[in-house]
Amino acid sequence: MPEISRFYGITIYMFYNEHNPPHIHVKYQDFEAVIEIESGKCSGKFPVRALRMINEWISKYKTELIENWNLSEKRSQINKIKPLN
């Protein structure tokens, strides 16, 4: 599971050849969740404050995330994405 970004203790991953809709996997402390890139729908328990930061990051880098999703479907190397500042 390639790590694509890390900020404020949050680690963001994207698996290769995953099911639709496009999504990311996130970890923070003992919490794990899956978040859809387009809708922001979260599956799993996650602290609200951390989830807000992730949603802000997704909004900022949505184009890069979709590009990574397309690369992962082809099993091509995905790119790191800048952290939230």
GROMACS elastic network, one bead per residue, 0.5 to 0.9 nm:
[ bonds ]
;  ai    aj funct       b0    kb
    1    13     6  0.62095   500
    1    14     6  0.61348   500
    1    16     6  0.73042   500
    2    12     6  0.86150   500
    2    13     6  0.55654   500
    2    14     6  0.58602   500
    2    15     6  0.64558   500
    2    16     6  0.82161   500
    2    78     6  0.78429   500
    3     6     6  0.77684   500
    3    11     6  0.70529   500
    3    12     6  0.58089   500
    3    14     6  0.66923   500
    3    15     6  0.88778   500
    3    80     6  0.74464   500
    4    11     6  0.79654   500
    4    12     6  0.57725   500
    4    13     6  0.54495   500
    4    14     6  0.68850   500
    4    78     6  0.77474   500
    4    79     6  0.65650   500
    4    81     6  0.57293   500
    4    82     6  0.84348   500
    5    10     6  0.82774   500
    5    11     6  0.60925   500
    5    12     6  0.52305   500
    5    13     6  0.72163   500
    5    80     6  0.60424   500
    5    81     6  0.55346   500
    5    82     6  0.64358   500
    5    83     6  0.58020   500
    5    84     6  0.88764   500
    6     9     6  0.68168   500
    6    10     6  0.55493   500
    6    12     6  0.61143   500
    6    81     6  0.88034   500
    6    82     6  0.82652   500
    6    83     6  0.59223   500
    6    84     6  0.83481   500
    7    10     6  0.52644   500
    7    11     6  0.67369   500
    7    12     6  0.87188   500
    7    82     6  0.89862   500
    7    83     6  0.54496   500
    7    84     6  0.62643   500
    7    85     6  0.80917   500
    8    11     6  0.85094   500
    8    28     6  0.88347   500
    8    50     6  0.84851   500
    8    83     6  0.88273   500
    8    84     6  0.83241   500
    9    27     6  0.83504   500
    9    28     6  0.60324   500
    9    29     6  0.73333   500
   10    26     6  0.68912   500
   10    27     6  0.57298   500
   10    29     6  0.78124   500
   10    50     6  0.75234   500
   10    54     6  0.82637   500
   11    25     6  0.83354   500
   11    26     6  0.56764   500
   11    27     6  0.52266   500
   11    28     6  0.65496   500
   12    24     6  0.67230   500
   12    25     6  0.58108   500
   12    27     6  0.66260   500
   12    54     6  0.88586   500
   13    24     6  0.58850   500
   13    25     6  0.50302   500
   13    26     6  0.62162   500
   13    27     6  0.84081   500
   14    18     6  0.84931   500
   14    23     6  0.74807   500
   14    24     6  0.51972   500
   14    25     6  0.60535   500
   14    26     6  0.87985   500
   14    68     6  0.81666   500
   14    69     6  0.76785   500
   14    72     6  0.78938   500
   14    78     6  0.84914   500
   15    18     6  0.60921   500
   15    24     6  0.78609   500
   15    25     6  0.80147   500
   15    69     6  0.87037   500
   15    72     6  0.70513   500
   16    69     6  0.81976   500
   16    71     6  0.84119   500
   16    73     6  0.61661   500
   16    74     6  0.81058   500
   16    75     6  0.59183   500
   16    76     6  0.83993   500
   16    78     6  0.88613   500
   17    69     6  0.86731   500
   17    72     6  0.57861   500
   17    74     6  0.72290   500
   17    75     6  0.65476   500
   18    21     6  0.87816   500
   18    22     6  0.80863   500
   18    23     6  0.86556   500
   18    69     6  0.86953   500
   18    72     6  0.78689   500
   18    73     6  0.70153   500
   19    22     6  0.74589   500
   19    23     6  0.87269   500
   20    23     6  0.75722   500
   21    36     6  0.66799   500
   21    37     6  0.79959   500
   21    38     6  0.83092   500
   22    35     6  0.86909   500
   22    36     6  0.59408   500
   22    37     6  0.58303   500
   22    38     6  0.74553   500
   22    65     6  0.86372   500
   22    66     6  0.72962   500
   22    69     6  0.63947   500
   22    70     6  0.88750   500
   23    34     6  0.66162   500
   23    35     6  0.53852   500
   23    37     6  0.50138   500
   23    38     6  0.80726   500
   23    40     6  0.87288   500
   23    65     6  0.85976   500
   23    66     6  0.89261   500
   23    69     6  0.79043   500
   24    33     6  0.84361   500
   24    34     6  0.56857   500
   24    35     6  0.54157   500
   24    36     6  0.65235   500
   24    37     6  0.69651   500
   24    65     6  0.85462   500
   24    69     6  0.89458   500
   25    32     6  0.73567   500
   25    33     6  0.58884   500
   25    35     6  0.64616   500
   26    31     6  0.81876   500
   26    32     6  0.56673   500
   26    33     6  0.53904   500
   26    34     6  0.62300   500
   26    35     6  0.75513   500
   26    54     6  0.85955   500
   27    30     6  0.73322   500
   27    31     6  0.56668   500
   27    33     6  0.67056   500
   27    46     6  0.85507   500
   28    31     6  0.52037   500
   28    32     6  0.65746   500
   28    33     6  0.89998   500
   28    46     6  0.78178   500
   28    47     6  0.85205   500
   28    50     6  0.78041   500
   29    32     6  0.82959   500
   31    44     6  0.80673   500
   31    45     6  0.64459   500
   31    46     6  0.57017   500
   31    47     6  0.79020   500
   32    43     6  0.88569   500
   32    44     6  0.64148   500
   32    45     6  0.67654   500
   32    46     6  0.67037   500
   33    42     6  0.65547   500
   33    43     6  0.55140   500
   33    45     6  0.63180   500
   33    46     6  0.66011   500
   34    41     6  0.81660   500
   34    42     6  0.57271   500
   34    43     6  0.51590   500
   34    44     6  0.66058   500
   35    38     6  0.89722   500
   35    39     6  0.83003   500
   35    40     6  0.57605   500
   35    41     6  0.55215   500
   35    43     6  0.63753   500
   35    44     6  0.87037   500
   35    54     6  0.89789   500
   35    55     6  0.88372   500
   36    39     6  0.56963   500
   36    41     6  0.53004   500
   36    42     6  0.66799   500
   36    43     6  0.85821   500
   37    40     6  0.56438   500
   37    41     6  0.79711   500
   37    55     6  0.87943   500
   37    58     6  0.67206   500
   37    59     6  0.85827   500
   37    62     6  0.69843   500
   37    65     6  0.74542   500
   37    66     6  0.77693   500
   38    41     6  0.82386   500
   38    58     6  0.87110   500
   38    59     6  0.89663   500
   38    62     6  0.79012   500
   39    42     6  0.88578   500
   40    55     6  0.66420   500
   40    58     6  0.81727   500
   42    45     6  0.80672   500
   42    46     6  0.83740   500
   42    51     6  0.85884   500
   43    46     6  0.88271   500
   46    49     6  0.86349   500
   46    50     6  0.71865   500
   46    51     6  0.64939   500
   47    50     6  0.54430   500
   47    51     6  0.61344   500
   47    52     6  0.87380   500
   48    52     6  0.61663   500
   48    53     6  0.87765   500
   49    52     6  0.52150   500
   49    53     6  0.65792   500
   49    54     6  0.88724   500
   50    53     6  0.51683   500
   50    54     6  0.63036   500
   50    55     6  0.87103   500
   51    54     6  0.50231   500
   51    55     6  0.61335   500
   51    56     6  0.85734   500
   52    55     6  0.51259   500
   52    56     6  0.61893   500
   52    57     6  0.86081   500
   53    56     6  0.50760   500
   53    57     6  0.61753   500
   53    58     6  0.86220   500
   53    84     6  0.76325   500
   54    58     6  0.60706   500
   54    59     6  0.85854   500
   54    84     6  0.82687   500
   55    59     6  0.61628   500
   55    60     6  0.86061   500
   56    59     6  0.51777   500
   56    60     6  0.63011   500
   56    61     6  0.87681   500
   56    84     6  0.80019   500
   57    60     6  0.50946   500
   57    61     6  0.61530   500
   57    62     6  0.81456   500
   57    83     6  0.75621   500
   57    84     6  0.57713   500
   58    61     6  0.52115   500
   58    62     6  0.52799   500
   58    63     6  0.89498   500
   58    65     6  0.76210   500
   59    62     6  0.54332   500
   59    63     6  0.87800   500
   60    63     6  0.82825   500
   60    84     6  0.86248   500
   61    64     6  0.53373   500
   61    65     6  0.61878   500
   61    66     6  0.87789   500
   61    81     6  0.76286   500
   61    82     6  0.83932   500
   62    65     6  0.50175   500
   62    66     6  0.62190   500
   62    67     6  0.85966   500
   63    66     6  0.52896   500
   63    67     6  0.62483   500
   63    68     6  0.86829   500
   64    67     6  0.50073   500
   64    68     6  0.61539   500
   64    69     6  0.85803   500
   64    79     6  0.83173   500
   64    81     6  0.72459   500
   65    68     6  0.50233   500
   65    69     6  0.61231   500
   65    70     6  0.86734   500
   65    79     6  0.89577   500
   65    81     6  0.80525   500
   66    70     6  0.62227   500
   66    71     6  0.85887   500
   67    70     6  0.51735   500
   67    71     6  0.62566   500
   67    72     6  0.86429   500
   67    78     6  0.83339   500
   67    79     6  0.87770   500
   68    72     6  0.60222   500
   68    73     6  0.86122   500
   68    76     6  0.88634   500
   68    77     6  0.83124   500
   68    78     6  0.52067   500
   68    79     6  0.64164   500
   68    80     6  0.88460   500
   69    72     6  0.50742   500
   69    73     6  0.63082   500
   69    74     6  0.88616   500
   69    78     6  0.79281   500
   70    73     6  0.52363   500
   70    74     6  0.66739   500
   70    75     6  0.87816   500
   70    76     6  0.86709   500
   70    78     6  0.88901   500
   71    74     6  0.52123   500
   71    75     6  0.62028   500
   71    76     6  0.50482   500
   71    77     6  0.66172   500
   71    78     6  0.59588   500
   71    79     6  0.88434   500
   72    76     6  0.56377   500
   72    77     6  0.69323   500
   72    78     6  0.62863   500
   73    76     6  0.75440   500
   74    77     6  0.87887   500
   75    78     6  0.84076   500
   82    85     6  0.86117   500
